[in-house]
Amino acid sequence: MRQISNMNIPRTDQKRVVIIGGGFAGICLAKSLRGSKFQLVVIDRQNYHAFQPLLYQVSTAGLEPDSIAYPIRKILKKNKNFHFRMATVNGIDPDVSEIQTSVGSLEYDYLIIATGTKTNFFGNAALEQNAMPMKSVPQALNIRSLSLQNFERADQCEDLVERQALLNFCIVGGGPTGVELAGAFAELKRHVFPRDYQHMDIDEMEIHLFEGADRLLPPMSETASRKSLEFLMNLGVRVHLNTLVKDYDGDILTTNKGETIRTKNFIWTAGVTGASIRGIKEESMHEHLNRYRVNRFNQVKGYPKIFALGDIAFMETERYPGGHPQVAQPAIQQGKHLAKNLKLLEKGKSMVPFEYHDKGSMATIGRNKAVADLPFWSFGGFFAWFIWMFVHLMSLVGFRNRVIVFFNWVYNYINYDKAARLIVRPYNLHRKKN
Amino acid sequence: MRQISNMNIPRTDQKRVVIIGGGFAGICLAKSLRGSKFQLVVIDRQNYHAFQPLLYQVSTAGLEPDSIAYPIRKILKKNKNFHFRMATVNGIDPDVSEIQTSVGSLEYDYLIIATGTKTNFFGNAALEQNAMPMKSVPQALNIRSLSLQNFERADQCEDLVERQALLNFCIVGGGPTGVELAGAFAELKRHVFPRDYQHMDIDEMEIHLFEGADRLLPPMSETASRKSLEFLMNLGVRVHLNTLVKDYDGDILTTNKGETIRTKNFIWTAGVTGASIRGIKEESMHEHLNRYRVNRFNQVKGYPKIFALGDIAFMETERYPGGHPQVAQPAIQQGKHLAKNLKLLEKGKSMVPFEYHDKGSMATIGRNKAVADLPFWSFGGFFAWFIWMFVHLMSLVGFRNRVIVFFNWVYNYINYDKAARLIVRPYNLHRKKN
C-alpha cells in the first residue's frame, strides 16, 4: 500500500475541495463555499491575499505593504472544516487524485487550480537575472528599496555618468502596471524627491516607459491610450512606443532600435505567463500562454474533477476567442460561479455555464488623472480618477485596510507626499529574487 | 597632500556638525539645531528613525513597521545646509578630525556619537547565532515572520514533540522589552490564534519568560515588579525568576539550573552593550559597558570636539553614579541640551552642564494592563495602561504615524485582534541576521 502523508488534515465524511492559490479567484471561491458541505483546503505560498492592483503604490512609497494584504486565515475564519497550508505545490497526480506539495501530499475530491500568472521574460536570461519584476509584495518592496537606495547613492556620487544611471528609471511594458508605475515615479519626482534631496538637481531624474505596440494600454480603448499618453507626457515621462527592450545587463538597456540607456532602475512589466503546475497532459494546455484549457464550467479539458480559474484558465468563448483578459474581474466572477456549480454537482444537478460580464477597466496615472473604459463610455481625467479610487478602496479586503489606505491617500493628496519611503530591508542585488 | 573624499558634501563657510546615529538623541539634536549657523550632516545605517519602544508590537503583529518609522530626510527637511548619508561609520580619526564611513571619509568640526546600543550576547557564540534579537525594525519583522511560520508548521505537524518546540515561545530578559513581548504573545494566544488555528489545541502554546534577578523589571519599583508578575501570570505566562539561560543550540534551551526546554522561538532581550566606534582611546571608554565617558557637557573625555549622547554616553553624576539609564528620556534631553551648548560655543560663551529630569518609566503588559513609576507614585492597571498609550502615541514622529497607530490600536482593541499577521518576507534561518 502507498504511504500517504495527509499534511495533518484528517479525512472527514465531507468531500474535500483543494484550492491552490489565494488570489482573487481562489479567495472568492473559498468565501462563496462558506456554509457548504465540503471540507475546504486552501494552499498558498504566502499566508496572505495581496491586492495586486495596488502593488505599484507599495513600490512607489504611497502605501505600506500591510495595508494591501490580508491574512488568508482571517478572511476564511468563518468557514467550517477549513484548513490553510502555506506551501508550494510541485505536481498533480490526476490518476490517484493527489497533489504533491513542499509539506507533503494530499488527496482531493475536487481540485481547483487558481495559481495566476508569473512574470514572463520570454526566455531572456539576462533580463530575468537583472530586471525587477513586480508581481508580489516582496517584489514591490524590493523596487521601493532599490529606488530609494539609488537616490541615496546618487546624492553622494560625484560622477555624472554614474549619477545619471542611478537616477534613470526605466519601465518596460505600457500596460496598466507600467503606466501606473511611471505616473507614480513622476509624482515622486515632482513633489517628494525635491524636498528630500535638496542638493540634487531633480532634472537629472528621468523616467522612461517602453511599449512594443504603437499605443499605451493596448487592451483598452483608443481614448484611454491617447489620454494616458497625454497625462504621462505632461508629467515629464519619456514614452517610447513601438520599442522593444532586447537586453539589460544590470547597467545598460538596449532597445530593438539599437538605442542604449544607462540605468540602475529597470522594472519589467512587459508580460506574464501562466504559473502552471506539472501533471496535466499537454493537450489540456494552451502551450503558448501556459494556461489550462477549460470548458464553460471551468473544468480542465479531460479532467472532470480538476478546475482552473482566473488568469491560469483559458476559456474559449464566442466573445472571447483568445480567452478572458487576465485581470481581476474574470477571476472574481469565475470563483463565485464555481462555488455555485460545485454545490449543484453535490446535489446531483447539472452545472451552469459561465458567462463573463465585463464591468470595464481603468488605470490611474497620478494626482487627479485616470482613464476608464466603461462598457459604453471611455473617458479620462478627474472623474475617472475619483471612480478609480472608490472602486479600488471598496475592493480591498477588510475594514481596517480600507481605512488605512483611505487615510494614506488623503494624507498624501493633501501634503503632496508619499510617506512610506522607508528602506526597511535594503535590496541586495545578489539576493535571489522572491 | 592626503586625498580626502568628502562624500559629495561641499565645505561651506559654516562649521560642520556630524551626527552619527538617527535615534532619539541624534534626531532631537538635529531638530533643535534648526535655524542655527551650522552645516549639519546626519549619518545612519537606515534611512529612517525607528520608534524603538513599539518594536515589540511589530514583532507581535499589532502594528505594521512603516507606522513606527519615519524617514530621516523628512524629519529634517526644514533644516538648512543639511545633508543625510545612509552609511556605516567604521572609524574615527580624532588627530585629523575625520571619520571613515562605508561611502568615504568626512571631516568634522564637531562630531556627535549617538549610536546607541546593540544586543549583548556576553560572548556566547551559540546564543548569538541562534537567538532572535529585537533592536531594529528588520529584527522585529524577523520575529513576526518566524513565529507565524512556526505556527503554520505546527498546524501541519503530526509529531507532538516537534509541535511543542514550534509552539514554545521563550523570551530571555525580564526588562520592559521582555515583559511587553511576553504579554503581547499571551494576548495572541488568548484572542487571535484560537480563531486562526481552529484545529490546533491552543494550550500547546507556552510562553516562558526568563529573568536572572529575583524580580521582573529590575530597574523599576517593587510595585511595578509585583504587578507585572501578577499580570503576566494571569495571562498564563510562565515566569522563571533567578534563572539565567546559559545556552541555546537552535533547538534546546538550557538554564543555569540545568533545566532544558525545546523551542523554535527564542528571543533574546537580556542585555545591551554600547555600539562604539573604533578610534577613541581606551581611557575615554567605560570598558565593561562599552560607553564613552563624557563630562557634564557630553564631551568625550580628552576630545573637546567629540560628543557622545544617549545610551552610548556614560556620564557619572552624584544622582547617577552608574550613568543614566539607557532609555529614551536621557537621550532626548541630552540631544536638546547639546543643541543649546553648541550654539553657546559658537558665540564664544561657556556651555551649561546637563541635568537629567526623570519623568518616570512605564511598561505595558497587555489589554488594560500596564505599570508606571512616576517620580512620586508607582501604580499599575487600567489607568497606567491608558497613560502609557497616550504618552507613546504623542511621542511618535509625525501626524500620519500617530493616526495610523491610533487607528490600529482602536481596531485591535475593539476586535480583540492583531491584524498585521503577515509573513511578508519569510524568515530564513540560514540568513545572516541584520
HADDOCK unambig.tbl for C-alpha pairs under 7 A between the chains (distance, minus, plus):
assign (segid A and resid 7 and name CA) (segid B and resid 156 and name CA) 5.28 0.50 0.50
assign (segid A and resid 8 and name CA) (segid B and resid 156 and name CA) 4.94 0.50 0.50
assign (segid A and resid 8 and name CA) (segid B and resid 157 and name CA) 6.18 0.50 0.50
assign (segid A and resid 8 and name CA) (segid B and resid 158 and name CA) 5.96 0.50 0.50
assign (segid A and resid 46 and name CA) (segid B and resid 423 and name CA) 6.96 0.50 0.50
assign (segid A and resid 47 and name CA) (segid B and resid 422 and name CA) 6.40 0.50 0.50
assign (segid A and resid 47 and name CA) (segid B and resid 423 and name CA) 6.30 0.50 0.50
assign (segid A and resid 48 and name CA) (segid B and resid 422 and name CA) 6.23 0.50 0.50
assign (segid A and resid 64 and name CA) (segid B and resid 66 and name CA) 6.31 0.50 0.50
assign (segid A and resid 66 and name CA) (segid B and resid 64 and name CA) 6.31 0.50 0.50
assign (segid A and resid 66 and name CA) (segid B and resid 420 and name CA) 6.45 0.50 0.50
assign (segid A and resid 71 and name CA) (segid B and resid 421 and name CA) 6.61 0.50 0.50
assign (segid A and resid 71 and name CA) (segid B and resid 422 and name CA) 6.09 0.50 0.50
assign (segid A and resid 73 and name CA) (segid B and resid 196 and name CA) 5.57 0.50 0.50
assign (segid A and resid 74 and name CA) (segid B and resid 196 and name CA) 6.39 0.50 0.50
assign (segid A and resid 77 and name CA) (segid B and resid 195 and name CA) 6.58 0.50 0.50
assign (segid A and resid 77 and name CA) (segid B and resid 196 and name CA) 6.44 0.50 0.50
assign (segid A and resid 86 and name CA) (segid B and resid 152 and name CA) 6.77 0.50 0.50
assign (segid A and resid 137 and name CA) (segid B and resid 424 and name CA) 6.99 0.50 0.50
assign (segid A and resid 138 and name CA) (segid B and resid 424 and name CA) 6.53 0.50 0.50
assign (segid A and resid 138 and name CA) (segid B and resid 425 and name CA) 6.38 0.50 0.50
assign (segid A and resid 152 and name CA) (segid B and resid 86 and name CA) 6.77 0.50 0.50
assign (segid A and resid 156 and name CA) (segid B and resid 7 and name CA) 5.27 0.50 0.50
assign (segid A and resid 156 and name CA) (segid B and resid 8 and name CA) 4.92 0.50 0.50
assign (segid A and resid 157 and name CA) (segid B and resid 8 and name CA) 6.18 0.50 0.50
assign (segid A and resid 158 and name CA) (segid B and resid 8 and name CA) 5.98 0.50 0.50
assign (segid A and resid 195 and name CA) (segid B and resid 77 and name CA) 6.60 0.50 0.50
assign (segid A and resid 196 and name CA) (segid B and resid 73 and name CA) 5.58 0.50 0.50
assign (segid A and resid 196 and name CA) (segid B and resid 74 and name CA) 6.40 0.50 0.50
assign (segid A and resid 196 and name CA) (segid B and resid 77 and name CA) 6.46 0.50 0.50
assign (segid A and resid 404 and name CA) (segid B and resid 404 and name CA) 6.77 0.50 0.50
assign (segid A and resid 420 and name CA) (segid B and resid 66 and name CA) 6.44 0.50 0.50
assign (segid A and resid 421 and name CA) (segid B and resid 71 and name CA) 6.61 0.50 0.50
assign (segid A and resid 422 and name CA) (segid B and resid 47 and name CA) 6.41 0.50 0.50
assign (segid A and resid 422 and name CA) (segid B and resid 48 and name CA) 6.23 0.50 0.50
assign (segid A and resid 422 and name CA) (segid B and resid 71 and name CA) 6.11 0.50 0.50
assign (segid A and resid 423 and name CA) (segid B and resid 46 and name CA) 6.99 0.50 0.50
assign (segid A and resid 423 and name CA) (segid B and resid 47 and name CA) 6.31 0.50 0.50
assign (segid A and resid 424 and name CA) (segid B and resid 138 and name CA) 6.54 0.50 0.50
assign (segid A and resid 425 and name CA) (segid B and resid 138 and name CA) 6.40 0.50 0.50
